[in-house]
């Protein structure tokens, strides 16, 4: 068993850290709101520390799942950052969805400290984190990945290294691009069925086993029809992710017309007050705005 640290106890990090403890690893946690770290330690029997540096001290592996580029920098760098407390040869695994730019920046900083850095964004949402079945897309040195992969098995079902530093974040961008188009298509299909006087549930029962079927259809169509959008991954976070995709496309020359359009549709959902609704709420925009 390994000595592990987990930085960031949001809807994803809290259960992910719990799975590490349940697998027998020695876990120390840090969270910006310390009361949540205290709560986690009380529930899972681990320990907590007041700064990332103290939490990371002596750890074999330091995992992080925070909000954005700036949040990640703040827990990694500086006198109280994790890098300052990590021992040479330790591995930092970042599960945050951030830009490939900050990933490369922190990889370089980690290398200077004699530690390894694996970018490892996740997919599967809150339910995947709670059930320990996340998909994890990794980039970084092969040796570092090989060390970290058995530890990530505590909360990951599909774990794969896609290439060198940054490849994990780029793959997560592909994931979000695909989801954006799928959810919009499903929203339009269900909206059309409703306007045509069809039973949406019966329609999905027929088409879900064919070429139109998808995870989104099977897992979200009923709640979409019922106007229930409380399934974890929020519109605000999706817009953050799609912004990263669009900025990266500007850099590499990729054409993302549908992604750009769906990003604006999510902006409309925010205007409806749906900042914390889950991403399937695109259908709400069609119902309200037409």
N, C-alpha and C positions, 0 to 999 in steps of 0.2 A: 504493500500500500504506500501511497505517496503523500507528502505534505503539500497541500494545495491551498491557494488563496483565491477567493472570488470577490471581484470588485464590481459593485453595482447590483442592487437587489430589487429591480423592477419586476414587472409581470413575467419576464423571462428569466432573469438572473436568480430570483428567489427560489423557484423550484429547481433550476439547474444546479445551484449550489447544494440544495437538499439531496439531489441524486448522488452527488459526490460523497456526501456524508453517509448516505445509505449504503454505498458500496464499500465503506470501511476506510475511506481516505480521511486523513486528518485535515480539517478545513477551518480556515480563518476567513472571516468576511469583513468587508468594508462597504459602507454606504454613506452617501452624503448626509442623509438624514439618519443620525446615529440610532434613534429609537428603533428603526426597522432592523438594523444590524443586531441590536440587543434582542429583539423579538425572534429573529432567525436563530440566534445562538441558543436562546431558551427552548425553542422548539426542536432543534436538531442536535443539540449537544456539542456544537462547535464553539469557537471563540470569535471575538470581534476585536477590531483595533480602530483607533481614532483617525489614522491617516493611511493612505495607500502604502506609504513606505514601511510603516510598522506592520501592516497586514502582510506585506510581501516578504518581510525579513525571514530568511531561512527557508523559504518555500522552494520546492522542486518545480512547481507549476503555478503560474499566476494566470487566472482566467478573468476576463473583463466583459461586461455587457452593459454599456451605458448609452447615452442618448445620441451624441453626434460627434463630429470632428473635434470641437473645442472641449467637450466633456472628456474625450479620450486623451487628448493632450494633457489636460489638467491632472488626470490620475496617473499618467506615465512620467511626466517630466517635472523638473524642479526639485528643490530640496526635500519636499514631502511626497514626491511621486514614487511610484512603484519601482522604477528603474534604479533609483538611488538605494533602495533597500534590498534588491535582489542579488543573490550570489552569482558569481560567474558560473556559466554552464546551465543556469536555470532557463526555463522556457516560458515566455509570455504568449498567451493565446487570446487573441481579440475576437470576441463573438459579436461585437457591435457592427451594425451596417454603417460604414463610413465611406469616404472617398478613397480611391486608390492612391491619391496624392498624399493624404495623411498617413496611410499605411506605409508607403515607401519612406516617408520622413521618419516615422517611428522605428521602422526596420533598421535604418541607418543609425539612429540614436541607440537602439538596443545593441547593435553590433559593437559600437564604441564602448559600451558597458560590459562587453563580454558575455552577453546573454542572447538567446535566440528569440525570434518573433515570428509567430504564425498568424496570418489573418484567416479567420475562420467564421465568417458570418453564417447565420442559421436561417432555416426556413421551417415552418410548421406551426408558428404562432404560439399563443399561450397554451393551447391544448397540447401541442407537441412538446413544449417544455415541461408541462405538468406530468405528462405520461412518459417522458424520457425517450421520445421517438423522433427527435429533430433530424432534419437533413443538414449536414454541415459541409460547407464548401471551403476548401483550404488552399492557401498559397504560402510559399515559404520554402526554406531549405528542406531537402528530403530527410536529413538526419533529425531535425527538430520535429518534423511531422511524425516521423516514426516513433519518437518518444511520446508525443502528445496524444496520438491516436487511441491508444488503449485507455487513457484517462477520459477522453471525450466519449468513449463508449458508455459511460455512466448515464448520459442523457441523449446520445445520438444513435440513430438507427442506420442512416446512410451517411458515411463519412468518406470523403475522397479528396486527395490532393490534386489540384488542377494545373499546377505549375509553380513558377517562382513567386516571389513576393508580389502581392497585389492580385494574383490570379483568383483568389477566393472572393475578393470584393467585386471583381469584374464579373464573375459568374453569378454572384448575387444580383448584380444589375440585370443580367439576362433574365433571371428568375422574376424580378419585379416587372420588367418589360412585358413578359409573357402573361403574368397575372393581370396586369392592367387591361390588356386587350381581351382576355378571357372573361373577366368580370363585366366589362362593358357589353360584350356580346351576349352574355347570359342575361344581363339586365334588360337589354333590348328585346330578347326573345320572350322573356316572361311578361314584359310590358305589352308586347304585341299580342300574346296569347290572351291576356286579360281584356284588351281592347276588342279582340275578335270574339269575345264571349266564350272562350274555351276554359276548361278546368285546367289550371296550370299544373297541378299535381298529376293529373292524368297524362298530360302532355309529356312531362318529364319522365314519367314511368315508361312511356313508349320510346322516347328518343335517347334516354340516358345510356342505353346499352349499345348504341351505334356510334357513328363518327362524331356526333355532337357531344358525347359524354365527356365529363371532366371531373376532377376532384371538386372544383368549385360548384358544379351542378349538383353532385351527389350530397355534398355537405352543407350547402347554403341555400338551395332553392326554396325549401319550406320556410325558413326564417325570412328570406327575402319577400316571399309572398305575404308573410304575416307582419311585415314592417318591424322586424326585430333585429337590431343591429348591435348586439352586445357580445361580440365574439373575439375580443382581444385586440387584434392589430388595427390601430386607429388610423383614420383618414389623415390626421396631422403627420403621422409617421410615414404613411405611404407617400404623401407629397414631398416629404424630406428625401425619401429614397428616389422618387422619380426625378427630383431636382438634380440629384447626383448623377442619375443616368443621362439626363439631358445635357448637363455640363460636360460629362465625359464624351458624349457623342459629338459635341462641338469641337472637342480636342482631337478625336480620332476620325472624324468625318463620317460617322454612321448617320443614316437617315432614320429618324424615329417619328414620323408624322402621327401615327396613331397614339403613341405614348404621350406626345405633346398635347394632343387633343384631350385624352383621358385625364391628364394632369389638370387641365382647365375645368373639366367636369368635376373633379374632386374639389377644386376651388369653389365651384358652385355649391357643392355639398357643405363645405365649410360655412358659406354664407347662409345656409339653412340652419346653422347651429350644430352641424354634424361633425365637429372637429374630433370628437371621441367616439363617434360611430365607427364600426368596423368597415372594411373596404367594400363589402357587398352592398353598402348603402348607395351605390351608384343608381340603383333602381329607384330610390326615393326621389332623386333629382328628376327622373322621367315622370314619375307620378305627380310631382308638384309643379314642375316647370314645363313639362311637355316636351 
